[in-house]
Amino acid sequence: MAGDFVTLGENGRVVIPASVRQTLQLKKGDRLGMVVKNGELRLSTPQARLARIREIMKPYIDPSRSLADELIAERREEQRREDERG
């Protein structure tokens, strides 16, 4: 895969080779994110971006905590205070 080359077509269009599409399980209509980094054009699926973000954040997240549960508890406490005020 690393050796694949494509030719820039009319209006700057690039065709992703079938072998790459099959490897990445890309289908017609799939969305791809695009970024230029260090002179390289990088394409990625939303799923790949999410997986990368999760990997980056992993050291900062305590698996014993549920942020969703904490948010719900905070909202309930705010509602209780609101109800007490009348």
N, C-alpha and C positions, 0 to 999 in steps of 0.2 A: 504493500500500500504506500509506503513512504516514497516509492519511486514513481508514482503516478504523476503524469503531467497532463494538463488540459490546455486547450487553446481558447483564448479570449475571443468570443464571438461578437456578432453585431450588437450594438447598444450595450457592450460590456457584459454580455451574458456568458455564464460558465455552466457547462454540463458536468454534473457529478457522475463519474463512471459507474456503471452498473455494479461492478464488484464492490465499490465503496458503499453504494446505496444498500446493497444486500447485507454487507457486514454490519452497517449501522441500522438496518431494518427501517430505512426511510421509504416513505410512500408519497405518491403525488399528493400535494396539498399540505404536507407536513411543514411546520414552521421551524426555521433555523435562526438562531441568534448569530450575529456577526460582530467581530471586534478586530481591530488592527492592533497588534502588539509586537513590538520589536521588529517592525517591518514585515510581519507575517499577517495574513488574513486568516482568521480562525472562525470556523463555523461550528456551532454546537446546538444540540437539541435542548429544549427546555428541561427535559429530564436529566440530561448530562450536567447542565448548569446547576440544577437543584442538588444533585448528588455532590458536585464539587463544593457548593456552599455548605452543605451538611458536613463534609469532611473537614473543611476549614474551621467550622464552628465547634466541632466535636470536643476539642480540649477545653472549651469555655462553658460547656453545658454539663451540669450535674445531673446524671441519669436518675438520681433518686428524687428529683424535683419535677413536678408537673406545672409548667407555667400556665397552662390552661386552667388547672385547678386553683392556682393562686389568683388568677384574674377573676374567676368566678367568685371566690371567697371575698376578694376586694369589692366587687360589684354588690354582693349581698350585704356587706358591711355598710357600704355607702347608702344602699336602699334602706337598711335598718335605721341609720342615723337620720335619713330624710323623713322616714315615717315618724320618728320620735319628735321631730321639730314641728310636725303637724301639717 
